[in-house]
């Protein structure tokens, strides 16, 4: 089972800070990367309209973790999350929009 982190938990933030992300992209195909980029942009737009949280599946060198957060901005290389946290796009396996 994949651990779910919450951006509002101090312990979970420390766990996130200790994650060592790979330099290569976790997604193998260009189609998957385009889908991820579109989902990240959608999440950023939804956040600006209604403060919508998403669940990101992140992969580092040791494991996968899920992270519940708002996406404030999405760029080509990095994503700005709630609380001023920035993570590399290439570590994001999936973006979910829970109801």
SVG drawing of the C-alpha trace seen along z (x, -y; Angstrom):
<svg xmlns="http://www.w3.org/2000/svg" viewBox="-17 -32 36 34">
<polyline fill="none" stroke="black" stroke-width="0.4" points="0.0,0.0 1.2,-3.5 1.6,-6.0 -0.5,-9.1 1.1,-12.4 -0.8,-15.6 0.8,-18.9 -0.7,-20.3 1.1,-17.8 4.5,-18.8 5.6,-15.1 4.5,-14.5 6.3,-17.7 9.5,-16.4 9.0,-13.1 8.5,-14.9 11.7,-16.9 13.7,-13.7 12.5,-12.2 15.3,-11.9 13.9,-12.3 15.4,-10.6 16.9,-12.8 15.1,-10.9 11.4,-11.1 9.2,-8.4 6.9,-8.3 8.2,-6.4 6.1,-7.8 5.6,-11.3 1.8,-10.6 1.9,-10.0 4.0,-13.1 1.5,-15.2 -1.4,-13.8 0.4,-14.6 1.1,-18.2 -2.5,-18.7 -3.7,-17.4 -1.2,-19.6 -2.5,-22.7 -6.1,-21.7 -5.3,-21.4 -3.7,-24.8 -6.7,-26.4 -9.1,-24.6 -7.1,-25.8 -7.4,-29.4 -11.1,-29.1 -12.1,-26.9 -9.0,-25.9 -9.3,-22.3 -6.9,-19.7 -5.5,-16.9 -3.7,-13.7 -0.3,-13.3 1.5,-10.0 5.2,-10.7 8.1,-8.4 11.6,-8.8 14.6,-6.5 13.1,-4.3 9.3,-4.3 6.1,-5.8 4.0,-8.1 0.8,-9.9 0.5,-13.6 -2.7,-15.5 -2.2,-19.2 -3.3,-22.1 -1.3,-23.0 -0.7,-26.7 1.3,-26.8 2.5,-24.2 5.6,-24.8 7.6,-22.7 10.1,-21.5 8.6,-22.2 5.2,-22.3 4.4,-24.8 2.3,-23.3 0.5,-24.7 2.7,-26.0 5.4,-27.2 6.6,-23.6 8.1,-23.0 8.7,-19.6 10.1,-18.4 7.5,-17.5 9.4,-14.3 8.7,-12.7 4.9,-12.8 3.5,-9.5 -0.2,-10.4 -2.6,-13.3 -6.0,-12.4 -9.0,-14.7 -10.9,-13.3 -14.5,-14.3"/>
</svg>
